[in-house]
Amino acid sequence: MTSTTERPAVPTPPKDPSWWDRQGDLIMRRPFNEWTFTHMNWLMPTERVSRGPGHHRPIPRDPQPLNLTYWFDGRDHSLTELHRRTFTTAFVVLHNGAIVHEYYPGAFAGPRTRMQQFSVSKSVTSMLVGIALAAGEIGSVKDCVTDYRPDFAGTAYESTTLEELLTMTSGVGGLETWDVSDSGIKRFEQAVMGGGNVAEVIKSARRTAEPGERFNYSTFDAQVLGWVLEAATGMSLAAYLSDRLWRHLGADRDAFYWLTRARPRTAIGAGSFNATPRDLARLGLLMAHDGVAGDRQIVPRDWVRRSRGSDLPQLAVGALGPSGYDHYGYANQWWTLGSACFDAFTGLGVHGQYLFVDPAADVVIVKCSAWPTQDDPARDLETINALRRIADHFACTR
């Protein structure tokens, strides 16, 4: 895989060997995370997602006041309160394909700042899988992981299908617990940042349920899916995203994935995508408009539709169990917010990253944040209440 380092390497760390094990904790803390979430290309090796020459299409602007309030915790709140209470760093609202509201309260944020999206990356990977299926590069979602990655034979993923990876029903691994030092997700993080063997961490995961039986949010599932895509296409995630999607969006800037420290370096398709908020909004607009940008069908229409909701009872809103919040369902590496296939859905990333899409209202909202913790159920619920209130406001003006 080809990679480039866009900034000088991070300075030599202290000699204390535990520093490497604690990198993830150190860069995630407030207030440092406002800087790290906008400078990941200073900290890790990267691979560029090129927008290509001469394809920039500015997003139309139609500025409108957003003096609305949303209801949470027994009272009304303003959007100013939302940004303060949920540590917003960037906030972009599109309606009918135009930017109607834009705000950058983050100390290092701005329209051209490429920001760390964490697990919103999973939703981007899903879009690429849909493109690869339509192109015949992936045969079927019923294919097994080992059809593309035979080195997973003998692991818990041996008979796992791509469908099960997409719905996070592989039955492999347990709950992602960030506050347990030897949990699977912490060992994954340490391998990524400290030069360990990421594949071996995932291959060591054990089966905890039968395939398809239950939802369990899994960075491992999403990472394996990204590796399957690379094996099927013969291209890195960054190269495939550039060639099949990014250069057709009219993006403002190149995007990038940061890569593992250890060689052979690999992108974290489950969490290392970085792009400007406006360019992320372009991805949301693509999903709101059935995969079409301009006059070009980029993501297959049927693939977009299956990302809006699932008929599997274990993926319904409120049925995800301990690894999902009650106000979400799940489908195709996206979090769903209703039973209808045209209801709102969202990509999510830890520390408060959102790519919210409401096709019926033709609203897309990008919210980047720098929460003090990876997960926060109260801040998440407050944010979703606010985003839905904004979408409802514009739905009434159509």
Secondary structure, 3 states (H helix, E strand, C coil): CCCECCCCCCCCCCCCCHHHHCHHHHHHCCCHHHHHCCCHHHHCCEEEECCCCCCCCCCCECCCCCCCEEEECCEEEEHHHHHHHCCEEEEEEEECCEEEEEECCCCCCCCCCCEECCCHHHHHHHHHHHHHHHCCCCCCCCCEHHHCCHHHCCCCCCCCEHHHHHCCCCCECCCCCCCCCCCHHHHHHHHHHHCCCHHHHHHCCCECCCCCCCCCCCHHHHHHHHHHHHHHHCCCHHHHHHHHCHHHCCCCCCEEEEECCCCCCCECCCCCEEECHHHHHHHHHHHHCCCEECCEECCCHHHHHHCCCCCCHHHCCCCCHHHCCCCCEEECCEEECCCCCCCCEEEEECCCEEEEEECCCCEEEEEEECCCCCCCHHHHHHHHHHHHHHHHHHHCCC
